[in-house]
Amino acid sequence: MRFGIFIPQGWRLDLVGIEPAAQWGVMRDLAQRADAGDAWESLWVYDHFHTVPIPTDEATHEAWTLMSAFAATTSRIRLGQMCTAISYRNPAYLAKVAATVDLVSGGRVEMGIGAGWYEHEWRAYGYGFPRAGERLARLDEGVQIFKQAWTTGKATLDGKHYQVDGAIVRPLPLQEGGIPIWVAGGGEKVTLRIAAKYAQYTNFSPDPEEFTRKSDLLREHCAEVGTDFEAITRSANFNTVVGATAAEVEERLAAVEARITPYLGADAARTHVKDMFRSSPAVGTPEQVIANLTRLRGLGLAYGIFNFPESAYDLTGIELFEREVIPALR
């Protein structure tokens, strides 16, 4: 199993209480810590503009700006977004941005891409909010543009949603064959078919039953479009709180809840922790988390990306995970 780690950027209210002027230093230091060791293959950020579970005035730092900054301040670790919303940027422009970041990083960029879902920020930024079918059609066309741009240095597409005519993307990314594409989302009829056509990686639910169902459907789509299911690495994201004992896990969850309560209110904070953490396969003691992840690995999960809500404030949970969970599963 391979391991990635999310760097807090504010989207999940994971930088609250830290002055904005100090937040880049926190993010940079966490990125460099992950870069310096050998536990983590990759670091990740989210592509969002407004906080969750509700929009607040708290900081949410922009994903591709962070990609460039991390590219220049790390040397080994791979750099990804889970996941870039295709409609937030013209795809030919985004292909150019990603190619530039790949050069800055020495060839370490991953392209996590999806259709986008957070309606509030779509409308607030003036993007409208097209129906799901249109958002997915944009995803398909956008990925076609990426693949052309990163393999030939030029993209032309007369699509329904995007039209580019000889858009030059030079220099090419450093990675041979272009930047690896992660198609994120578990939409069964369209998203997984797009993944089957274009992706080197997928990212969908870590629930064992749902993971199995999505995997089976991905296999069917691959057979229909003529691609190799076994060549696609399946991944999932995990909200992660690990403690040496059950009591310590509860203490850590209580600390997360207390930290976000001033911004959400007590009831919403309690609900958020319940929904996002208490049912996560990566919440528990090391033994519990290892057992859950071992089951998922047996179902075909090859890559986990882990979000630690306390990472900007307390590294001991990450250290425990690195010491006990990763060696048991790698």
Stockholm file with secondary structure:
# STOCKHOLM 1.0

chainA/1-330         MRFGIFIPQGWRLDLVGIEPAAQWGVMRDLAQRADAGDAWESLWVYDHFHTVPIPTDEATHEAWTLMSAFAATTSRIRLGQMCTAISYRNPAYLAKVAATVDLVSGGRVEMGIGAGWYEHEWRAYGYGFPRAGERLARLDEGVQIFKQAWTTGKATLDGKHYQVDGAIVRPLPLQEGGIPIWVAGGGEKVTLRIAAKYAQYTNFSPDPEEFTRKSDLLREHCAEVGTDFEAITRSANFNTVVGATAAEVEERLAAVEARITPYLGADAARTHVKDMFRSSPAVGTPEQVIANLTRLRGLGLAYGIFNFPESAYDLTGIELFEREVIPALR
#=GR chainA/1-330 SS CEEEEECCCSTTSCSTTSCHHHHHHHHHHHHHHHHHSSSCSEEEECCCSSCSSSCCSSCCCCHHHHHHHHHHHCSSSEEEETTEEGGGSCHHHHHHHHHHHHHHHTSCBCEEEECCCCHHHHHHTTCCCCCHHHHHHHHHHHHHHHHHHHHHSEEEEECSSCEEEEEECCSCCSSTTSSCEEEECCCTTTHHHHHHHHCSEEECCCCHHHHHHHHHHHHHHHHHHTCCGGGSEEEEEEECEECSSHHHHHHHHHHHHHHHHHHHCHHHHHHHHIIIIITCTTEECHHHHHHHHHHHHHTTCCEEEEECTTTTTCCHHHHHIIIIIHHHHC
#=GC SS_cons         CEEEEECCCSTTSCSTTSCHHHHHHHHHHHHHHHHHSSSCSEEEECCCSSCSSSCCSSCCCCHHHHHHHHHHHCSSSEEEETTEEGGGSCHHHHHHHHHHHHHHHTSCBCEEEECCCCHHHHHHTTCCCCCHHHHHHHHHHHHHHHHHHHHHSEEEEECSSCEEEEEECCSCCSSTTSSCEEEECCCTTTHHHHHHHHCSEEECCCCHHHHHHHHHHHHHHHHHHTCCGGGSEEEEEEECEECSSHHHHHHHHHHHHHHHHHHHCHHHHHHHHIIIIITCTTEECHHHHHHHHHHHHHTTCCEEEEECTTTTTCCHHHHHIIIIIHHHHC
//
